């Protein structure tokens, strides 16, 4: 049986997750989707989609989609769904997990790599993060969960842009890019999103045969913010004060990204030792990291990426004739010491 693709849908309270989910479930895309909600309460799908007074854990809907509530552990729910699919008791093509608004998506993502039984049955496709344009700046200032949701994102959908001025939307997008340059951003209106922007994004292939984003090496980051680290937050007691300043550059988000590039090849042994050491120390703060590497001893690109302490790498295609062998790595994390990372990586070069 081929692996069942999984999409994690996250975003702060009120960002529009349920609206997007309803849209996905009612669209005529011909796919049967199992939805796992990890909380009943305010965040549940509206009653016309999910009858929440039933004793059943799994509800089959008219269009072939399935909804489950997690009253047990996520792992048990995933195993139950896979077992029912194998026995022909349930028919579904993919799984969408909607997290609560206050959830950190990290542990949910890690379930798909740390648990062998789950990894043998499911493939984590991507993490989609919804952002409420009207309230995002304050939420990002005040709540680390909101910042972590941005750091983990493979795709960011910005809702409620019609409620704020265009310059505010641009300031928000600039801030989100600073926090996570690898996640494309799209404005969405009442959950109207093309299915192609939601499924099969292959944003999170941590296990074998990692796909290369074809633009990963080509595209320069819009800004390398290293030359103007923001210091406002260090001296300010009011979490939302930065929003009053009206400028992205006054924010000192703890979730930041930085890029390392080099035209020199890496020594495989040195790089393995260094990455092992930093993951050991900073792993819990390393939300996402990804790279296309020029390694000594191979004419093929080496692709690696990780989440927290989990890292995967694989050989990619050969470097093309005349192609510049540039290594590029992106790190997204909470207060990661850029200078230590850059210095260490430079010492791993041949």
N, C-alpha and C positions, 0 to 999 in steps of 0.2 A: 504494500500500500504506500502510495507516495505521501510525503509529509503534508500535514494540514497547515496552511498558512495562517498566521495570527497577526492581527493588528491591535495595538494598544491605543486607546483613545483617552487622552488626558487633557487637563486644563482646569484652571481655577474655578471656584463656584460661580455660576452665572455666565460662564463663557460661551455656552451654547452647545455643549456636548450632546445633550439629549435631543436638541433640535436636529443636529447633524445626523445623529444615530437614527432618528425617525425617518429622516430623508433617505438614508442608506437602505433602511429596511423596507420602505414602501416603493422605492424606485424599481422600475421593470428592467432589472439587469440580468434576470434569469439565474442568479446565483442564490444558493441556499446558505444562509449565514446563521451561525450559532452566536448569540450574544451572551456574554457573561457580565453581569453587573456585580460589582463587589460591595454594594451596599443597598439595602432597601431604605426608603425614607424619602426625603425631598428630591433626591437625585434620580428616583426610579423613572422608567419610561412611563409615559401617560397611560392611564387605565385602558384606553381603547386598544393599546398595543399589548400591554402586559397586565393580566389580571392578578393583582398581588395578594388577593385573599385566599388563594389556593394553597393547599398543603404541598403541592408538587414543587420539586426543585427545578424541573424543566418543563417549559410550556411550548408546545408546538403551535405555530401561528398559521393562518390561512395560506400565506404565500410560501410556506415551506421553511420559513425562518424559525429559529428556536430561541427562546429566552431562558436564561437560568439566573437564579440568584445564588450568591455564594454564602451558604450558611456554614459551609465547612471551609477548608483550606483551598486555595486556588488549585494547588497540585491535584487534590482529590477530585475536584470538579472537572479538570482537564482529563484526568484518567477515566472518569465515569463517561464523559462525552465520547472519548476515543473508543472505549469498550463498546458502547451502544452503537457507534458507527460501524465497528468491525462486525458486530452481530447482526447488522441490518435493521436494528431497532430505531435508529435515527439516521436521517439522511441530511448531511450538510457539507458544504464545500470549504468553508473557512470559518474562523472564529474572530469575533471582535470583543475585546475586553474593555469595558468602560470603567475607569477608576473613579473614585470619589474625588471631589474637587480639592481635597486637602492631601491627596496621596502623592507620595514620592514614587515615580514609575520605576526607579532602579530595582527594588526587590522583585517587582512583577517581571521585569525583563530578565533578571538573573534566574528566575525559575526555569527558563527555557534552555539554560546552559549548565546549571549546576545539578539538575536532576536528569539522570541518564534515561529513565523511562520516558520522560516528557520530551527530551531532545530527540529520541528515536521516533517520536510520533508527530511532533510539531516543528514548524519553522517560523521563528519570529520574523515577520516581514518588515514592520516599521512601527515607530511611535509617532502618533499624530498629536500635536498640542494645539488646543484652541486658546485664543487670547481675546479678551474683551477689551476693545479699543478704548472704551469710555473709562474703565476702571484700572486698566493694566498698570499704568505708571505707579499708582499708589500701591497696588498689590505687589508689584515687583520690589518696591521700596521696603514694604513692611513684612512680606512673607517669603521665607526661604523656599517653601514648597513651590511657590509660583516660579521662582528663579530656577529651581531644579527641573521643573517641567520643561522650561525653555532649553536648558542644557542638554536634556535627553532627546529633544525632538529631532525627527528626520524630516518632518514637514510641519510648518506652522500655518495655521489658519487664523486670520484676524477677523473677528466678528464685530458687529455694531459700529463699523466705520462711518455709517450714515449719521451717527449721533455726535460725531466730533469733527472739528475743522481739519482740513487737508494737512496743514502744517503739523498738527498734533499726531496725525497718522504717520507722517514722514519721520517725526522725532521718535515715535515708538518703534518704527521699523529699523531705524538707525541703531537704536539701543539693542534691539533683538539681534541684529547682525553682529554687534560687538560681543554679545554674549554667546551666540552660536552661529558662526558664518557658514556652516555646512548645511543648514536647514533652509530650503526655499520658503518664502513667505507668500501667502495669497490672501487677499481680502475675500470674505465670504458673506453672502447676504441670506439670512434665514436658512442656513445650512445647505444652500444650493451649491453643491460641489460635484464636479464630474467624478464618476467612479474611478476613472483612470488616475485621478489625483489622490485616491484613497487606498486602492488595493494594488498589490504587486509592485510596490515601490522598491523592493529589495534594498531597503535602507539599513538593514541590521543583520547582514549575513556574517555572523561571528564564527560560525563553524566552517567546514571545508569549502573550497571553491568560492572564495570571496569575489564578488563582482567589483570591477573598478568603475567608478563614476568617470565617464569619458572626459569630463571637463575638470576633473579633480586636479590634474597637474597644470592644465592650461590656464585656468582662470586665476588671475591675481585677486587677492582679497580686496574688497573695496577700500579698506583701511587696515593698516597694521597699527593698532592703537598703542603699541608699546611706547611710542614717543610722547604720549600724553596721558599717563596713568592718572585716574581721577582721584583726588584726595579729599573731596568734600566730606565724605562719610566719616573719615577718621576723627573729625573734630566736631561732629554734629550729633546732638542727642536726640533729635526728632526724626524718626524714620521717614516721615512723609515730607520733610522740609525740602528735600531735593526736588520734589515735584513742583513746589511753589516757584522754584527758580526758573522753570520754563525751558531748561536746556538740558539735553541729554548729557552733556559733558560734566555736569555737576554730580551725576550719579556715581557712586562707587559700588557697583554690583559685585557681590562676592563670586558670582558665577561669571567667569571670563574665559576668553579663548585666546590662544596665540598659535602662530604658525612657525615651524622651523623648516628652513630650506638649506640644501647644500648640493653643490655639483660634485663633491668628492664622495667616493663610495664608503659605505659603512663596513667596519669589521664585524662579521656576524657574531663572533664570540663576545667581543666587547659590548655590542649593542644588547645582546641577550642578557648579559650580566647587569648592565645599567638599567634596562627596562624592568628586569626582575626586582632590582633594588628599589626603584621609585614606586613601583606598584605595591611593593611590600609596605612602604612607608606612607605613601599618599593615596593608595588604592581607593579608600572610602570617599575621597574627595575628587577622584578622577571620574567624571560622569561619562564622557565619551572621548575616544581618541582613535585616530585613523591615519594611515599613511600609505604612500606608494614609495618604495625604497629602492635605491641603487645599492646592491650588496656585492661585496668582493666575492669572486668565485662563481658568479652566475651571470648569464647574459639575459636572464629574465627578470622582470619586475617582481619585487616581493611586496605583497599586499598584507597589511596588518590592521586590525582594529580591536577595540576592547571597550568594556564597560566595567567600572570599578576594578576589582582584582582579576577579572577574567579577560584573557587576551587570546586572540587567534591570529594565525598568519598562514599564508599560502603562496605558492609561486603563481604569478600571473603570466601574461603573454611576454614574448621577447621584446626588448627595446628595438624599435624600428631603426633601419639604417639612417644615419644622419640625425636621429632624434637625440636631443640633449638629455643626458642621464641625470636628471635632477631628482633628488629625494625631497619629498614634501610631507610633513606631518602636521596634523591639527590636534591640539589638546584643548578640551573643554572641561573645566572643573571649578571647584570652590577654592578660591584663594591659593591656587597652585603657584609655587615660587618659580616664575619664568626663568630667572637668572640661573638657578640650580639646574633646571632642565636643559637650557640652552648650553651651558658650560659642559654638562655631562654628555650631551649628544655630540658636541664638537670633539670631545675626547675619544668618542667611539669611531670617528672617521679615520680612514686609512691615511 
